[in-house]
Amino acid sequence: MTRYRVLGIDVGGSGIKGAVVDIRRGILVTPRYRLKTPSPATPEAVAATVARLARHFAWKGVIGCGMPGPIKSGTLMLAANLHKSWAGTSAAMVFSRAVGRKVIVVNDADAAGVAEMHFGAGRGKRGTVILVTLGTGVGTAVFVNGHLVPNTEFGQMELRGKRAELRAAARVRKEKDLSWQQWGERLDEYLRALEFLLWPDLFILGGGVSRKFTKFRPFLKARARILPARLRNEAGIIGAAVAAASARR
């Protein structure tokens, strides 16, 4: 039934991707379609790319969209890995105008976390769970007994005098040509710093790099259990669609 299908879009620092999602089962029902994030990633340029995605799927209903940075009532409060002009901009309004459909905007890591908690590695898990998305930057989503604490931005916390994502993001491993051990030790330092603050029961590591989990797992020494995300790069799309479906009820 079409009412259980929603277009989910995930806006990232390097790519903008989307697919139609079956929100009952947490799966993509169309192939994922990806476009390069425009440079500079201004509101107008990103909105035009989102509109291209919607046209690709000939989508007529509500759309869910995840974006890097804290979201308050559809407004992006902090420009993380996008053009600085995004700060204070109503992403929901900009996207809705460009697409001609209602767009529900949520934090991208929160969206990925919701998907993992409903359908992936966090399903049925209690206590404090932290999803860490590793890509162009570092995003976090915190859950306490299954309830989301929205808009945590622990990728922006200070680590060795700089933002943690500038040391531990998956992008950094490639740009600095780090070995899996070198990068794993950086990631471990970040996880242990989070652990000292929040004492989670479980870390879930997401993003495309989760496919290589066995390569860096030996270098992670945090006390909490650590699992790779099951939904990987699809989590943000699925979670955005779920958020949009919840908002339209």
Order of alpha helices (4+ residues) and beta strands (2+ residues): beta-beta-beta-beta-alpha-beta-beta-beta-beta-alpha-beta-alpha-beta-beta-beta-beta-beta-alpha-alpha-alpha-beta-alpha-beta-alpha
